[in-house]
Amino acid sequence: MTPADEILDIVDENDVVVGQAPRGEAMARKLRHRCVFIEARDAAGRVFVHRRTATKLVFPSHYDMFVGGVVGAGESYEEAALREAEEELGVSGLPRPAPLFKYLYESPLHSWWSYVYEVRCELPVRPQAEEVDWHTFLTGAELEDRLGDWTWVPDGLETYHRLREFRAGGRAGTTG
């Protein structure tokens, strides 16, 4: 099965499941589905940053400061967050990512409910070669310095700004 064949729950504007579709069809038809974004930090508090492979279905060769992906049909956000974090970081035994907030990401081409998590990864990472072309851990200042220079995934960049607002005490989305 290819990533485009993965079955996703299709949801409405309230994040209620209204059907199912293969991922490729959901993307092509801009059907709203669910995604998770996990900010992974190492023992020193640096953020895991990576460049996506050129073969990714969405945003190939873009940089991202989150690991994550789509929530499969019948899968909970929590299950997807742990699965995606372990897969993309190439680790097992990761602590359960902590939920932060949820928001609806919409662009002219995409629409998905985005649940944002954070996790501390003190294990040596071995990122999944099919997903990650290059990686490093950056301090907050180093990440900020690269925001204008690198081509970032648009949903990750929006999530990054919402996470900063959330941590500053603002309203980044909904909780729960």
C-alpha positions in Angstrom: 0.0 0.0 0.0 1.3 3.4 -0.9 0.8 6.6 1.2 -1.8 7.7 -1.3 -3.8 4.5 -0.6 -4.0 5.0 3.2 -7.6 5.4 4.4 -8.4 8.6 6.3 -11.5 9.7 8.2 -13.0 12.7 6.5 -14.4 15.2 9.0 -16.5 18.3 9.0 -15.9 21.8 10.3 -16.5 20.6 13.8 -14.1 17.6 13.5 -16.9 15.1 13.3 -16.3 12.1 11.1 -18.6 12.2 8.0 -16.9 9.5 5.8 -13.7 7.9 4.7 -11.4 8.3 1.6 -8.0 7.2 0.4 -5.3 9.8 1.3 -4.6 10.6 -2.4 -8.3 11.3 -3.1 -8.6 13.4 0.1 -5.7 15.5 -1.0 -6.9 15.8 -4.6 -10.4 16.8 -3.6 -9.4 18.9 -0.6 -11.4 16.8 1.7 -11.0 17.8 5.4 -9.2 15.2 7.5 -7.0 15.0 10.6 -3.3 15.6 11.2 -0.9 15.7 14.1 2.1 18.0 14.7 4.6 17.0 17.3 7.4 19.4 18.5 10.2 17.0 19.5 13.0 18.4 21.7 16.2 16.7 22.8 17.6 16.6 26.3 19.1 20.0 25.9 15.8 21.5 24.8 16.7 21.9 21.2 14.0 21.4 18.5 14.2 18.6 15.9 14.2 20.1 12.5 14.3 18.2 9.2 14.0 18.4 5.4 11.3 16.2 3.9 12.3 13.8 1.1 11.6 14.8 -2.5 9.1 11.8 -2.7 6.7 13.1 -0.1 3.1 13.4 -1.3 2.7 16.9 0.3 5.3 19.6 0.5 8.3 17.6 -0.8 11.8 18.8 0.0 10.5 21.5 2.4 11.9 22.0 5.9 9.7 21.3 9.0 10.1 21.9 12.7 7.5 19.2 13.6 7.2 15.5 13.1 3.8 14.2 12.4 1.3 13.3 9.7 -2.2 12.2 8.9 -4.4 10.4 11.4 -5.5 7.1 9.9 -9.2 6.0 9.8 -10.4 5.0 13.2 -7.1 6.1 14.9 -7.2 8.7 17.7 -5.1 11.8 17.6 -3.1 10.5 20.6 -2.4 7.2 18.9 -1.3 9.0 15.7 0.9 11.4 17.6 2.9 8.6 19.3 3.1 6.5 16.1 4.2 9.4 13.9 6.8 10.7 16.4 8.4 7.2 16.8 8.3 6.5 13.1 9.8 9.8 11.9 12.4 10.0 14.7 13.2 6.3 14.3 12.9 5.5 18.0 10.7 3.3 20.2 9.7 3.7 23.8 9.1 7.4 23.4 7.0 9.0 26.2 3.4 9.8 25.1 3.4 13.3 23.4 1.6 15.9 25.5 -1.4 17.5 23.8 -1.4 21.3 23.6 -4.1 22.6 21.3 -6.1 21.9 18.1 -6.9 24.2 15.2 -8.3 24.0 11.7 -5.7 24.6 9.0 -7.1 25.8 5.7 -5.3 26.9 2.5 -6.5 27.1 -1.1 -5.2 23.5 -1.6 -5.6 21.8 1.9 -7.9 21.5 4.8 -7.2 19.5 8.0 -7.8 19.6 11.7 -4.4 19.9 13.3 -3.7 18.7 16.9 -0.4 20.0 18.2 1.7 18.0 20.7 5.1 18.2 22.3 7.5 15.5 23.4 11.0 15.2 24.9 13.1 12.7 23.0 16.3 11.8 24.9 16.9 8.7 22.7 19.4 8.8 19.8 17.3 9.5 16.7 17.5 7.5 13.5 14.9 9.4 11.2 13.0 7.3 8.7 14.9 7.6 5.4 11.6 7.5 3.4 10.4 10.6 5.3 13.5 12.6 6.3 16.2 13.7 3.9 18.3 15.7 6.5 17.9 16.5 10.2 19.4 18.4 13.1 18.5 19.8 16.5 18.3 23.7 16.7 18.0 26.1 19.6 15.0 28.4 19.5 17.3 31.3 18.3 18.9 29.2 15.6 15.4 28.1 14.4 14.2 31.8 14.3 17.3 32.7 12.3 16.3 30.2 9.6 12.6 31.1 9.3 13.2 33.6 6.4 15.9 31.6 4.7 14.6 28.1 4.3 11.5 26.9 2.5 9.2 25.6 5.3 6.1 23.5 5.0 3.2 26.1 5.1 1.2 24.2 7.7 4.2 23.7 9.9 5.1 27.3 9.8 1.5 28.3 10.7 1.6 25.8 13.5 5.0 27.2 14.7 3.5 30.7 15.0 0.4 29.4 16.7 2.5 27.5 19.2 4.6 30.6 20.0 1.3 32.5 20.6 0.0 29.6 22.7 3.1 29.6 24.9 2.9 33.4 25.3 -0.5 33.0 26.8 -2.5 33.8 23.6 -5.2 31.8 21.9 -3.7 29.5 19.3 -6.8 27.3 18.7 -9.1 25.1 20.7 -8.1 22.5 23.3 -9.4 19.0 23.6 
